[in-house]
């Protein structure tokens, strides 16, 4: 078994509202509460959930872009929380981030070369001529060309910019990359290119990914393991195949059923959960999902369920996970033969094109 | 069928003036929608789907925009030939609109009730009491919890999903015959998206309104639409009933899109991609606009644009190579 790159235990991030010099404290937003997980080298852990569930806050707290309120984050066994600023910066060489918005996360006044050189010089990975060569190599690694180095971000499309962000993240050969919704702003065909690139890079360099996303189908494709968050807590965690085949938490099930699928008439029967997530300002004593849950009982409303082992290799926080496991998930019909035949023609033509012979 | 369709778009073309000359964002788009039906317009960013919907509503700013041809027939009358005042009477009345951004399409300084009442009054309702009752009724229709008290809420007091419900209530205020929804659920979470899509389906069943849904999400189309128009680089490349389209897409671009969507039910090792990118609008190729990304492209494809032709009953496709299963292995 590979040693863990990342070990997180009891990670908590609360934001105080109000306060200020003379203000009164108005309350505490419990953005992330008691989150624990670990990620092995070369593994992808996906964190999924809806807006406000704390998945991005978790990602930022891992890198200490936000200071955690309590809990422990270990990168290769070294405690990240409580490190001095100097040591933290050195450690950032091993943990990098890719953000959702490729338009906002690149400095518009810096050329691509300057953007990519910055981490190289800052962490003494390469200097002078070697740094320039490294920049060119990085661009080629992410599917751009060396001559792109002297251009500015506005000259690139969204997908290309995200490639630049990825090049910047892998420049220092980190052990861990936190990807916060890296493909959500991209078109479907471009999204597929970037997802493939992330997977290729992981195979080549063996980095661990924490992949934060709201899109279950992308997660299903890229993740080895999946943690589902609801209102600041992990409600279920399992290997991807197990989670999608046998979801134990009613919320996980609801998420899977609500995801639109390109199969007409498949989901019409399923009833989406009613209502919306309660406020993180005052989550109450019981299970946070209870007000929307079809299985909720009085026990759920008064006692918060603990995260306990479930299934072959998962954990779930639900008083009724056995009942939830019994329900079936709507299955998609197999691909129509017509569609399969046409896709095969396309695939053959592409292969012929790639090998240089006309179709 | 002899009845005139509710909306009949014929050969619509819209241009924008830019520094580099006129750019044709929508080029010869045709489709029609019948009462009670839902039509989906799908495509990726820049394919012209939003410009098409704005064009139909007469909301293209001119200049820099310009209608460069075609007709938009609403019950047989050409919207493009109406006066601005006549068009304004239709919008918000018989033609409702829902936009993507529920955060910015509501006025933050008025209560949601006031905004719905304004819309009712603009279209002829005189009695204030009656208008307020109707506003509450509409909020109840879109299943906003406790509508009689929330009618006095300001937009910032509502969540994203609730604001989108208010937008739909606004669009439905005057019992429209046509509801145009431009990415209505894109900014929302999946469970909320499912609620909103359910709501739209239900409303169209009950009121008989036609819906035109603009989206980039094939999953949303599969769940809601009767017919689908696929657009690429300002042109319609394929048009078909939804079931047929998903069972057997004809155009290589549609096929590429379907293969690129990761699936929940299967775990392919690698996602299919469409290599390359959409040609920029100022450098459109002479032939098929997808040719440079298409593995099946021939010299004919590169030289002359394929017309949208009916290849089977109700199946229209703009591709010289279709049906592609006849291409020898």
Interface residues (C-beta under 8 A of the other chain):
Chain A: X50 X51 X157 X158 X159 X187 X188 X189 X190 X191 X192 X193 X195 X196 X199 X214 X216 X217 X218 X220 X221 X240 X241 X244 X254 X255 X256 X257 X258 X259 X260 X261 X262 X263 X264 X265 X266 X267 X268 X270 X272 X273 X274 X275 X276 X331 X332 X336 X338 X339 X341 X342 X343 X345 X346 X347 X348 X349 X350 X352 X353 X359
Chain B: X44 X45 X145 X159 X160 X161 X162 X189 X190 X191 X192 X193 X194 X195 X197 X198 X216 X217 X218 X219 X220 X221 X222 X223 X242 X243 X246 X247 X248 X249 X250 X252 X255 X256 X257 X258 X259 X260 X261 X262 X263 X264 X265 X267 X268 X270 X271 X272 X273 X274 X277 X295 X296 X324 X325 X327 X329
